[in-house]
Amino acid sequence: MPKNLQIKPLSEWEEYNGRPFVVAGPCSAESEKQVMETALGLKKAGRTDMLRAGIWKPRTRPNSFEGVGSKGLSWLKKAKKETGLPLTIEVANATHVYEALKFGVDVLWLGARTTANPFAVQEIANALEGADVGVLIKNPVNPDLELWVGAIERIYQAGIRKIGLIHRGFSTYEKTTYRNLPQWQIPIEMKSRLPEIPMLNDPSHIGGDAALLLDISQKAMDLNFDGLMIESHINPKVALSDAKQQITPAELGILLDKLVLRSPRPQDERQLNVLEELRGKIDWLDDQFLELIEQRMQVVETIGEYKKRNNISILQNKRWEDIIYKSIEKGAKKGLSREFINRTFKAIHQESINHQMEILNGKPKEK
């Protein structure tokens, strides 16, 4: 990642009216009437900064609704004229970019499937050269931070400085509460790499269910996300795509009113002193944790030496299954999630295997 990227702060975007920056509108533009009624409803609710709608819908399988195509752009242009709301739509290739710019779309966004394809991102970047437009980039479908970074770099190299990110969660084969796992640590890592880049959260695609929107949105605000992209339809029950995760403009207004916006930093010296004391305790516990992990690895190495002398294979599946089962059970009693325990112990197990492999292959340990 190039250092000192000159990315335009969200506070300097023409569309910005304060935190949270709200992008809302239907999953798909279905008809001129539906687009206009939704836009007017959002305008009346008074909390939307930018109108979104899908024109071209990249569907997983054919013969499903794939969007109305370019004719929907005239509906959005009319909605913008009536409401004053700036527009954003998803683009997946150069043709989409040219069409969107021709109709005066203010901000383009790259979907998760597009971000995962460097060829597609580069095609879009080439089409954007010389354009004065904003670009929002959704995280790739799979949890690959470097792909996300690569998409930012390609768009930046095209001369675009008004760039933001959208965290919409990550695909998983596991059956979970969410449509896409949040994996909050990934957008947090991105913000640590690029603290200046605007970050929106897409609770619609993370949750896949309107009932989950408030909880996810609140978590995003608590993690200092700059805004939200939420799908809103004038009549979600009859939506042609993603009906379950859409809410009406009035419901969106209620949701946003319920959000608690907390200060991103301590407000006075007393608060700072309390936090510093608690952080000191965390630092001490982290040191103890690392010492315990070191001791564990020393035992692992002793086991590795024993296995080598007695010609025993490294991987013992039954033993590993027992560890995970017992750890998840114990963790639940201590208020720790199954996902956290599973992920943590998998990492520890992999490190243990690596140590034993080095012993088996006679490689010196790295210090």
VEXKE-118931 format. One line per field, with one value per residue (C-alpha): z, x, y; residue in one letter; residue number from 0. Coordinates in Angstrom, 1 decimal. Each point is the difference from the previous one (the first is absolute). Last residue first. Example, Ala and Ser with C-alpha at 12.3 -4.5 7.8 and 13.67 -1.06 7.14 Angstrom:
BEGIN
up: [7.1/0.7]
east: [13.7/-1.4]
north: [-1.1/-3.4]
res: [S/A]
n: [1/0]
This chain:
BEGIN
up: [17.4/-2.9/0.9/-1.9/-2.6/0.6/-2.1/2.9/2.3/-2.5/-0.6/3.8/0.2/-3.0/1.4/3.3/-2.0/-1.8/3.3/1.4/-3.0/0.1/3.7/-0.6/-2.9/1.8/3.3/-1.7/-2.1/3.0/1.9/3.3/3.1/2.4/-0.1/-3.8/0.1/2.0/-2.6/-2.9/1.6/0.7/-3.6/-1.5/2.1/-0.6/-3.8/0.0/2.0/-2.5/-2.9/1.1/-2.5/0.6/-1.0/2.5/-0.9/3.6/0.1/-2.1/2.1/3.2/-1.6/-1.0/3.4/1.5/-2.6/1.0/3.6/-0.9/-2.1/3.1/2.0/-2.7/-0.1/3.7/-0.3/-2.7/2.2/2.9/-2.1/-1.3/3.6/0.9/-3.1/0.9/3.5/-1.4/-2.3/3.1/1.6/-3.3/-0.3/3.5/-0.6/-3.4/1.5/2.8/-2.5/-2.1/-3.0/-0.7/-3.8/-2.7/1.8/-0.1/-2.5/1.3/-2.9/0.7/-2.2/-2.9/0.3/0.2/-3.2/-1.7/0.9/-1.7/-3.1/-0.1/0.8/-2.1/1.2/-0.8/-3.4/-1.4/-3.6/-1.9/3.0/0.7/3.8/0.1/-0.9/-0.3/0.0/2.1/-0.1/2.6/-0.7/3.3/1.2/1.3/1.9/3.5/1.4/2.2/-3.2/-1.7/3.0/0.0/-3.7/0.6/2.8/-1.9/-3.2/1.5/-0.3/-3.6/-1.0/-2.3/3.0/-1.7/-3.2/1.6/2.7/-2.7/2.0/-1.3/0.3/-1.1/-0.6/2.3/2.4/-2.9/1.5/3.4/-1.8/-2.1/3.2/1.5/-3.3/0.4/3.8/-0.4/-1.6/-0.9/-1.2/-3.1/0.2/3.7/2.7/-1.1/-2.1/-1.1/-3.6/0.4/-2.0/1.5/1.4/-1.7/1.0/-2.4/-0.8/-1.1/-2.8/-1.1/-1.3/-3.4/-2.2/-1.7/2.4/2.9/-1.6/-0.5/3.5/1.7/-1.9/1.1/3.7/-0.2/-1.7/2.8/2.7/-1.2/2.0/-2.9/-1.9/-0.5/2.2/-1.6/-1.7/-0.2/-2.8/-0.3/-3.3/-1.9/-3.0/-1.6/0.2/1.0/-3.0/0.8/3.7/-1.1/-2.2/2.8/2.5/-2.4/-0.6/3.8/0.7/3.7/0.0/-2.7/2.0/3.1/-2.0/-1.2/0.7/-2.1/1.4/-1.5/-2.9/-2.7/-2.6/-2.3/2.9/0.7/-3.6/-0.3/3.2/-0.8/-3.4/1.8/2.2/3.3/1.1/3.1/0.3/2.0/-0.3/1.6/1.7/-1.2/0.3/-3.3/-2.2/1.7/-0.6/-3.7/-0.3/1.7/-2.4/-3.0/1.3/0.1/-3.8/0.3/1.3/1.6/2.5/-0.1/1.2/0.0/-3.1/0.5/3.3/2.5/-1.1/-0.9/0.0/-2.4/1.0/3.8/2.0/2.3/1.1/2.0/3.2/1.5/3.4/-0.9/0.2/-2.7/-2.3/0.6/-0.9/-3.1/-1.1/0.6/-1.9/-2.9/-0.3/0.3/-2.6/-2.5/0.3/1.5/1.1/2.1/3.6/0.7/1.6/2.7/0.5/3.4/1.3/3.7/0.8/-1.7/-3.1/-2.6/-3.7/-1.1/1.4/2.3/3.2/-1.7/-0.2/-3.6/-0.4/-0.6/0.7/2.3/-0.3/-2.9/1.0]
east: [14.1/-0.6/0.4/2.6/-1.4/0.5/-3.0/-1.9/1.0/-1.2/-3.2/-0.6/0.2/-2.3/-2.5/-0.1/-0.5/-2.9/-1.5/0.3/-1.8/-2.7/-0.3/-0.7/-2.5/-2.0/0.0/-1.2/-2.7/-1.3/-0.4/1.5/-2.2/2.1/-2.4/0.1/3.8/0.0/-2.2/1.9/3.2/-1.2/-1.2/3.1/2.5/-1.9/-0.1/3.8/0.7/-2.1/1.8/3.5/2.3/3.7/0.5/1.9/3.4/1.1/2.9/-1.9/-3.2/2.1/1.7/-3.4/-1.4/2.9/-0.7/-3.7/1.1/2.1/-2.9/-2.2/2.5/0.2/-3.8/0.0/2.6/-2.1/-3.1/1.8/1.2/-3.5/-1.3/2.5/-1.1/-3.6/0.6/1.8/-3.0/-2.2/2.2/0.1/-3.7/-0.6/2.6/-1.5/-3.5/1.3/2.0/-3.1/-2.0/1.6/0.0/-2.4/-3.0/-3.0/-2.9/-2.9/-2.2/-3.8/-0.8/1.8/-2.3/-3.2/1.1/0.7/-3.5/-1.5/2.1/-1.3/2.3/2.0/1.7/-2.8/-0.8/3.5/-1.1/-3.3/-1.5/-3.7/0.3/2.5/-2.6/1.6/3.4/3.0/3.4/2.5/3.4/1.4/2.4/3.4/0.8/1.1/0.0/-3.1/-1.7/0.6/-1.3/-3.1/-0.6/0.3/-2.5/-2.4/0.1/-0.6/-3.8/0.2/1.7/3.0/2.1/3.3/-1.6/-2.5/2.5/2.2/2.6/1.8/3.7/1.6/3.7/2.3/0.9/1.5/2.0/-1.8/-3.3/0.7/0.8/-3.4/-1.7/1.5/-0.5/-3.8/-0.4/-3.5/-1.0/-2.4/-3.6/0.3/-1.4/2.3/0.1/3.6/1.0/1.1/-0.2/1.4/-1.5/-1.3/2.7/-0.2/3.1/0.4/1.9/-0.1/3.5/-0.4/3.0/-0.1/2.8/-2.4/-2.5/2.8/1.4/-3.4/-0.7/3.4/-0.8/-3.2/1.8/2.7/-2.6/-1.3/-3.1/-2.0/-2.7/2.3/-0.6/-2.2/1.7/-1.6/1.0/-0.5/-0.1/2.0/1.0/3.5/0.6/-3.1/-0.2/3.6/-1.0/-3.1/2.1/2.6/-2.8/-1.3/3.5/0.7/-3.1/-0.9/-1.1/-2.5/-1.6/-0.3/-1.6/1.7/-1.7/-0.5/-0.6/-1.7/-2.0/-0.4/-1.8/3.1/2.1/-2.1/0.0/3.8/0.6/-2.4/1.7/3.4/-1.1/-1.6/-1.7/-2.2/-2.1/0.2/-2.1/-0.2/-3.4/-1.5/-3.4/-1.8/3.2/1.6/-3.1/0.0/3.7/-0.9/-2.8/2.2/2.6/-2.5/0.0/3.6/-0.7/-3.2/1.8/1.1/-3.2/0.7/0.4/3.7/1.7/2.1/-1.5/2.0/-2.8/0.3/-2.1/0.2/-1.1/1.6/-1.2/2.5/-0.2/-3.1/-1.3/-2.9/-2.9/-1.7/3.1/0.0/-3.7/0.5/2.8/-2.1/-3.0/2.2/1.8/-3.2/-1.8/2.8/0.1/2.3/3.1/1.6/1.2/-2.1/1.4/2.3/3.4/0.3/3.1/-0.3/1.5/-0.4/-1.5/2.4/-1.1/2.5/2.8/2.4/-1.1/0.6/3.7/1.5/2.7/3.5/1.8/2.9/1.6/-0.6/-1.5]
north: [-16.7/-2.3/-3.7/-2.0/-2.4/-3.8/-1.0/-1.6/2.9/2.6/-2.0/0.0/3.7/0.5/-2.5/2.1/3.2/-1.6/-1.1/3.5/1.5/-2.7/0.7/3.7/-0.5/-2.7/1.9/3.2/-1.7/-1.9/3.2/0.7/0.6/-2.0/-3.0/0.1/-0.1/-3.2/-1.8/1.5/-1.1/-3.5/-0.5/1.6/-2.0/-3.3/0.6/0.6/-3.2/-2.0/1.6/-0.8/1.8/-0.4/-3.6/-2.3/-1.3/-0.5/2.4/2.5/-0.2/0.6/3.0/1.4/-0.5/1.9/2.7/0.2/0.4/3.0/1.3/0.0/1.9/2.6/0.2/0.5/2.8/1.6/0.0/1.5/2.9/0.4/0.1/2.8/2.0/-0.5/1.3/3.1/0.5/0.2/2.7/1.9/-0.1/1.4/2.8/1.0/0.2/2.3/2.1/0.9/-1.1/-3.3/-1.0/-1.2/1.5/-2.2/0.1/-2.0/-1.2/0.0/3.0/-1.8/-3.0/2.1/1.9/-3.3/-1.2/3.0/-0.6/-3.6/-2.9/-2.5/-3.2/-2.4/1.3/-0.7/0.3/0.6/2.0/-0.8/-0.2/2.9/2.6/3.5/-1.7/0.8/-1.8/1.4/1.4/1.4/2.6/1.1/-3.2/0.8/-3.5/0.9/1.3/-3.4/-1.9/2.2/-0.7/-3.8/0.1/2.2/-2.0/-3.4/-0.2/1.2/-3.3/-0.7/1.1/0.9/1.0/2.4/1.1/1.7/1.9/3.1/0.8/3.3/-0.2/2.1/-2.9/-2.0/-2.9/0.1/0.5/-3.1/-2.0/1.1/-0.9/-3.6/-0.3/0.4/-3.4/1.0/-3.5/0.2/-1.1/0.1/-2.2/-2.8/-3.1/-0.5/0.2/3.6/3.2/3.2/3.1/3.2/2.5/2.8/2.1/3.6/1.8/3.7/0.2/-1.6/0.4/-3.4/-1.0/0.4/-2.5/-2.6/0.6/-0.3/-3.3/-1.3/0.7/-2.0/-2.8/0.2/-0.2/-3.4/-1.1/-1.4/1.9/3.0/3.1/2.6/3.0/3.4/2.3/3.8/1.8/2.6/-2.2/0.3/-3.7/-1.9/-2.4/-1.2/-0.6/-1.9/-2.3/-0.3/-1.1/-2.6/-1.5/0.1/-2.1/-0.3/3.7/-0.9/-2.8/2.3/2.8/3.1/3.3/3.1/3.5/3.1/-1.6/2.6/-2.0/-0.2/-1.0/-3.0/-1.1/0.3/-1.9/-2.8/-0.4/-0.3/-2.9/-0.9/3.2/0.4/3.2/3.2/3.1/3.4/0.9/3.2/-1.5/0.6/0.4/-3.0/-2.1/1.0/-1.0/-3.3/-0.7/0.9/-2.5/-2.8/-0.2/-1.1/-3.4/-1.3/-2.2/-3.6/-1.7/-3.7/-2.1/-0.4/-0.9/2.0/3.3/3.1/2.6/2.9/3.0/-0.5/3.1/2.5/3.4/2.2/2.0/-1.7/1.1/2.3/-2.5/2.0/-0.3/-3.8/-0.2/2.1/-2.3/-3.1/1.4/1.1/-3.3/-2.1/2.2/-0.1/-3.8/-2.7/1.8/-2.7/-0.3/3.1/3.2/1.2/1.5/1.6/1.9/-0.5/2.4/3.4/1.5/-1.4/0.2/2.6/-2.2/2.0/-1.7/-3.3/0.8/0.1/-2.6/1.4/-3.3/0.6/-3.4/-2.3/-3.4]
res: [K/E/K/P/K/G/N/L/I/E/M/Q/H/N/I/S/E/Q/H/I/A/K/F/T/R/N/I/F/E/R/S/L/G/K/K/A/G/K/E/I/S/K/Y/I/I/D/E/W/R/K/N/Q/L/I/S/I/N/N/R/K/K/Y/E/G/I/T/E/V/V/Q/M/R/Q/E/I/L/E/L/F/Q/D/D/L/W/D/I/K/G/R/L/E/E/L/V/N/L/Q/R/E/D/Q/P/R/P/S/R/L/V/L/K/D/L/L/I/G/L/E/A/P/T/I/Q/Q/K/A/D/S/L/A/V/K/P/N/I/H/S/E/I/M/L/G/D/F/N/L/D/M/A/K/Q/S/I/D/L/L/L/A/A/D/G/G/I/H/S/P/D/N/L/M/P/I/E/P/L/R/S/K/M/E/I/P/I/Q/W/Q/P/L/N/R/Y/T/T/K/E/Y/T/S/F/G/R/H/I/L/G/I/K/R/I/G/A/Q/Y/I/R/E/I/A/G/V/W/L/E/L/D/P/N/V/P/N/K/I/L/V/G/V/D/A/G/E/L/A/N/A/I/E/Q/V/A/F/P/N/A/T/T/R/A/G/L/W/L/V/D/V/G/F/K/L/A/E/Y/V/H/T/A/N/A/V/E/I/T/L/P/L/G/T/E/K/K/A/K/K/L/W/S/L/G/K/S/G/V/G/E/F/S/N/P/R/T/R/P/K/W/I/G/A/R/L/M/D/T/R/G/A/K/K/L/G/L/A/T/E/M/V/Q/K/E/S/E/A/S/C/P/G/A/V/V/F/P/R/G/N/Y/E/E/W/E/S/L/P/K/I/Q/L/N/K/P/M]
n: [366/365/364/363/362/361/360/359/358/357/356/355/354/353/352/351/350/349/348/347/346/345/344/343/342/341/340/339/338/337/336/335/334/333/332/331/330/329/328/327/326/325/324/323/322/321/320/319/318/317/316/315/314/313/312/311/310/309/308/307/306/305/304/303/302/301/300/299/298/297/296/295/294/293/292/291/290/289/288/287/286/285/284/283/282/281/280/279/278/277/276/275/274/273/272/271/270/269/268/267/266/265/264/263/262/261/260/259/258/257/256/255/254/253/252/251/250/249/248/247/246/245/244/243/242/241/240/239/238/237/236/235/234/233/232/231/230/229/228/227/226/225/224/223/222/221/220/219/218/217/216/215/214/213/212/211/210/209/208/207/206/205/204/203/202/201/200/199/198/197/196/195/194/193/192/191/190/189/188/187/186/185/184/183/182/181/180/179/178/177/176/175/174/173/172/171/170/169/168/167/166/165/164/163/162/161/160/159/158/157/156/155/154/153/152/151/150/149/148/147/146/145/144/143/142/141/140/139/138/137/136/135/134/133/132/131/130/129/128/127/126/125/124/123/122/121/120/119/118/117/116/115/114/113/112/111/110/109/108/107/106/105/104/103/102/101/100/99/98/97/96/95/94/93/92/91/90/89/88/87/86/85/84/83/82/81/80/79/78/77/76/75/74/73/72/71/70/69/68/67/66/65/64/63/62/61/60/59/58/57/56/55/54/53/52/51/50/49/48/47/46/45/44/43/42/41/40/39/38/37/36/35/34/33/32/31/30/29/28/27/26/25/24/23/22/21/20/19/18/17/16/15/14/13/12/11/10/9/8/7/6/5/4/3/2/1/0]
